Amino acid sequence: MTRKSKKIYFDYAATTPVDPRVIRIMLPYFGKKFGNTMSLHNFGQDAKIALEKSREIVADLIGAKANEIIF
């Protein structure tokens, strides 16, 4: 009798799967909305706005201040 074994990943300290909701939100920033957040051009400023909004969302979720969130 042959059993098909189920694979189990034990190295979550190295990497983890990305939640599909995160992928959906991040997808534009991997292709069309990329930019250096330290730049003054529109690409960078748009990315900076998204980054700062992300800080605020994470801070609200964990009861912290946005300036305490470092990615």
C-alpha positions as CSV (number, residue, x, y, z in Angstrom):
1,M,0.0,0.0,0.0
2,T,1.5,3.4,-1.0
3,R,0.6,6.5,0.8
4,K,1.1,10.0,-0.5
5,S,3.0,11.9,2.1
6,K,1.9,15.4,3.0
7,K,4.7,18.0,3.0
8,I,5.2,20.2,6.0
9,Y,7.4,23.3,6.0
10,F,9.3,23.9,9.2
11,D,11.4,26.9,8.4
12,Y,9.0,29.8,9.0
13,A,11.8,31.7,10.6
14,A,13.4,32.0,7.1
15,T,10.3,32.8,5.1
16,T,6.5,32.5,5.2
17,P,3.8,32.4,2.6
18,V,2.2,35.7,1.7
19,D,-1.5,36.2,2.5
20,P,-3.5,36.5,-0.8
21,R,-4.9,39.8,0.4
22,V,-1.4,41.2,0.8
23,I,-0.4,40.0,-2.7
24,R,-3.5,41.7,-4.2
25,I,-2.7,45.1,-2.5
26,M,1.1,44.9,-3.2
27,L,0.9,43.7,-6.8
28,P,0.9,47.2,-8.4
29,Y,4.0,48.1,-6.5
30,F,5.9,45.2,-8.0
31,G,5.4,46.5,-11.5
32,K,3.7,49.9,-12.3
33,K,3.8,51.9,-9.0
34,F,7.4,51.3,-8.0
35,G,9.7,54.1,-6.9
36,N,12.4,55.2,-4.5
37,T,10.6,56.6,-1.5
38,M,13.5,59.0,-0.9
39,S,13.2,60.6,-4.4
40,L,11.5,63.8,-5.3
41,H,9.9,62.6,-8.5
42,N,6.3,61.4,-8.8
43,F,7.3,57.7,-8.8
44,G,9.1,58.1,-5.5
45,Q,6.5,60.3,-3.9
46,D,3.6,58.0,-4.8
47,A,5.6,55.1,-3.3
48,K,6.3,57.2,-0.2
49,I,2.6,57.9,0.3
50,A,1.8,54.2,0.1
51,L,4.6,53.4,2.5
52,E,3.4,55.9,5.1
53,K,-0.2,54.8,4.8
54,S,1.0,51.2,5.4
55,R,2.8,52.4,8.5
56,E,-0.4,54.0,9.8
57,I,-2.5,50.8,9.1
58,V,0.0,48.5,10.9
59,A,0.3,51.0,13.8
60,D,-3.4,51.1,14.2
61,L,-3.6,47.3,14.2
62,I,-1.1,46.9,17.0
63,G,-1.8,50.0,19.0
64,A,1.4,51.8,18.1
65,K,2.4,55.1,16.6
66,A,3.2,55.2,12.9
67,N,6.7,56.5,13.6
68,E,7.4,53.3,15.6
69,I,6.8,51.1,12.6
70,I,10.0,50.2,10.6
71,F,9.8,48.1,7.5
